[in-house]
Amino acid sequence: MSDLVKLSLAELRDGLGAKKFSASEVVNAYLEEIEKANPKLNAYITIEHDIALEMAKKSDEKLAKGVGSYLEGVPIGIKDLFATKGVHTQAASHILDGFKPEYESFVTQNLFKDGAIMLGKLNMDEFAMGSSNETSYYGAVVNPWRANDSDKNLVPGGSSGGSAAAVSAFLCAGATATDTGGSIRQPAAFTGTVGIKPTYGRCSRWGIVAFASSLDQAGPITRTVKDSALMLKSMAGFDKNDSTSVDIAVPDFAAALERGVKGLTIGVPKEYRMEGMPEEIENLWQQGLNWLKEEGAIIKNISLPHTKYALPAYYIVAPAEASSNLARYDGVKYGLRVSGDNINEMYENTRAKGFGDEVKRRVLIGTYVLSAGYYDAYYVRAQKVRTLIKRDFEYVFNEGIDAILTPATPSSAFPIGDREMTEDPVKMYLNDIFTVTVNMAGLPAISVPAGKDKKNLPLALQLIGRPFDEETLFAAARIIENSHGLDFTAKKWW
């Protein structure tokens, strides 16, 4: 493995700026690594050699003149949910076969304007629906991590499994991802990487294939907290094309890293102490609190009483919005078309062939809860619960809580094809138990590696913050990152 791919995003950025190496050298090193690893890990759906090398050439010209931009020459991977002009964008679904948009998503536009280089499009759960990256039309992504003395392939988490696996395996310096109910934070936790879901409205959703529009939010997955801060600054910003984009200044997140947590009050919600929680998770949570306390934080027990309703409410709201958003895929204008004797039959055949089982399941649930006889009983009630969840957070923040510390996931990564998970969708949905409340309330949250379980697999902690206060999350996450003293590099087997 080239030493260049081992450098963090921040180190690459500094090294390129200082002309220690060229963007072309870095890109070639990454492409070489991808060629060797991708057949085993399946992190990339498409590898864009020509585009990457052409972008690298332009970056080198800028760097030679000393006019490089914020992320000039840094190679990244793009989740297949982000529209990339003229490049495969299919949300890892058969129904979008052959779709290459004529426009660029706002987030990727920002990154490329800042000099970032696209290595390719990353695998994901189909339409971002899944917690294990096993629902992709292009096959499951494999986690670079393996349990001690085992050759069993593990899931990388989902839906941004390709993003997390690629970052963890040194196949890109950072990756774009999206989070609707934990799809940045859970895969980051499973792969020993850092993932932040910013406040809803911080990053534009324009040009991102929609799953659940009131919950979806873009963010980065990186190897370090500093890398995450640098990448988020580039991704964020107001966009007039997105009515939910918030017109608020984007701070220099990296400047907040060394701010520390002295004097901050960290909340510990009693409702997150779930029955049957593994002792390893409980101990890690306590260790995280101790680290923050040692750096001057005040720890305070809090209550978020409506937490227990978050998962069922989420699995009404999200499928309802998915049902509405996915109605546009009918085989008429773009993507897959399966013919029939009439237009209705063509719709039916196209959707039956084009959508995977999990997407069909959620569309059916969503259509059911939005139907005339059940709308008030399910959807309206779920939205009321959502308001109560949001109010719980508002109350504790108004009472002086600066951030909240919780586990990120209820376990470490589980095996691909785990029958317990694949045969019972509810068990799979429970993977999001610590993460969905944040999306329901529109808050920022970060998953940061903090320990390992007895199988030597990564475990992470989650920090939840006030709206548009990602800076505090980065400062607190940096403390955890500096305290654990562990190496989160997967042992190479691929």
C-alpha positions, 0 to 999 in steps of 0.5 A: 500500500502506498504511503500516500493513501495512508495520509489523512485528508488534512495531511494530503491537503497540506502536503499538496499545498506544500508541493511535497507530491502531486495530485496525479501521484495521489490519484494514481496511488488511490486508483491502484489501491481500488483496483486491488481491493474493490473486487473483494470489498465491492465498495465502488459501483463505478471507478472513474479513472479518466475523470479522476486523472483529468481532475488531478491534472487541473489541480496540479496546474492550479497548485503549481501556480499557488492558486489551489482551492480549499480541498485542491487535489484531494481524492474522494468517493461519491455515494451513488445517491448524489447526482454527478453530471454525465456519470452513473447515478442510480441510487444502487437500484435496477430501476434507474438503469443507465441514468446519467444526470445532466446536472450536478448535486449542490454538495458535489458541485461545492466539493469540486469547486473546492478542488476535490477529485472524484474517484468514482461512485460508491455502493449503498443500500438501494435508495438508501433503504437498509442498515447493512448494505445488502439491499444494493442491486450491485451486491453487498459491500464487505466491511474491511474489518473481520472478527479475531480468528474469523474469515467471515465477511461482515456488513459495513452498515448502511445505507452508506456502507460503500462510503464507510468501507472505502474510507476505512480501507484507504480507497479514498481520503473521504466520502460523501454520505447521507443520513435519513435514520442513521445511514452515516453514523451507523456505518461509520461506527461499524468501520472505525471511521468518523461520520457526522450528520449535520443539522437538517438544512445545513447541506442542500438536498438538491441533486440527491436522490430523495428517500424521505425528504424531511429526514434526509441530510448529507454529510461526510465519512472520514478517518479523523474528526479533523478530516470530517470538519474540513470536508463538511465545511466544503459540503455545506452552504445555502442553496436557493434550489432547496427550500429546506436549505437554511441561509446561515453562515458556514463556520470554520469547523476545523477551528473549533477542534481544539476548543475542548469541553471545559465548562460544557454540560454533557447530557446522559439520557436514561432512555438510551440504557436499553434492556439487554444492552451489551455490557461492552457498549455500557462500559464504553459509554461510561468510559466516554463520559469519563474522558469528557469529565477529565477534560472539564465537562460536567456530566448530567443525567437527563430524560428524553421521555418520548425516545421509545416511540422514535423507531415506530414513528420513524418507520411510519414517516420515512416509508410514507415519504418514500412512497411519495418520492418513489412514485416518479419511477415508472419507466416512462421518461428514464431508467428501466422500462419493462413493457406491458399490454397497456400503460398500467401493466408497464408501470407494474412490470417496471416497478416489480422488476426494478425495485428490490424487496426492501424498497417494495416493503417500505413503499407498501408500508408508506402507501398503506399509512397514507391511505384514506382510512389510515392516514389519521391513525398512523401518519398524523399520529407519527408526526405528533410523536415527532413533535414531542421528540423534538420538544424533548430535545428542546427542553434539555438544551434550554435547561443548559445541556450543551451536547448529549453522549450516547452509544452509536449502535447496539452492537458491532458489525454482524455477518453478511447474510445473518438470517436473524437480521435478513428474515426479520426486518424489525431486527434489522430496523433496531440497528437504528435505535440510537440514531433515528431520534436525531433525524426526527428532531433535525439535530446534528450528531457525530459518530466517533470510534471509541473502542473495540469489542471482544472480537476486536471490532470497532465500537463508537459513541455518538454525540448529539448537539444543538441545532447548527452547533456542529462546532461543539460536536467536533470539539467533544469528538476530538477529545474522544479521538485523542483519548482512546489511544487505539488504532482503527486500521483494519487488518488487511485481508483483501 
